[in-house]
Amino acid sequence: MALLGQASGGFTESSSALRILHVGVRNTVGILTDDAFTQTNPPIVTDTSTISESAGMDTATLGVLSGSVAFARGDVGSNYIGGAVAVGVSDYLLNPLGLFINTAVGNAYENTPGVASGKGPYVSSQGTYGNSLYETQSQAGAGAYTKGDDLTYTTGMALMASLNGYLQPAQDAAGTTLVGTVDDIVGQSSSIGGSILGILKMPADSTQPEIVFDQRI
């Protein structure tokens, strides 16, 4: 079905995985970490049996991807933002801020603005978005899922960051919370209860390969 909003053009015309329907804040307060340009995708869980197959997954691109979660990276220094990293620092040093609008190097024909400026624009302060970058398989196994199982997306579900820093449901199909079961990523552990990033409004389907949600951060 067609979606109304502030986006111009259809989903297939966009060069970004994240499609802005009603924008919150386009935030550029923050400096991209070095690994924001060099991380592989996916960055943490790389088992071939659990690599997700969403339309926005680009395994050939290095650095943070459009539609991935922008984290505060206190493990690097003051005012740094970047993608997901493995455990090794205190939870509060890495927490989600929003979703990257573009990949680390920006869009084609834009003179690679991320590299030139060190800035990675992300959306924060709510808004409504379509995103073709999301997990399709369980990365760790939690709730009713075992590792590699297909994830179920249902309208009304909360969304959180996966181990790899992409969106995934915060509950399984039975409503069991998955927060607190993904301690392999800092900022999503049970000690702070995880972070709800949005509420799903429309799951993806064969016609429109993106999830649509209201952002909550």
Secondary structure, 3 states (H helix, E strand, C coil): CCCCCCCCCCHHHCCCCEEEEECCEEECCCEECCHHHHCCCCCCCCCCCCCCCCCCCCCCCCCCCCCCEEEEECCCCCCEEECCCECCCCHHHEEEEEEECCCCCCCCCCCCHHHHHCCCCEEECCCEEEECCECCECCCCCCCCCCCCECCCCCCCEEEECCCCCEEECECCCCCECCCCCCCECCCCCCCCCCCCEEEEECCCCCCCCEEEEECC
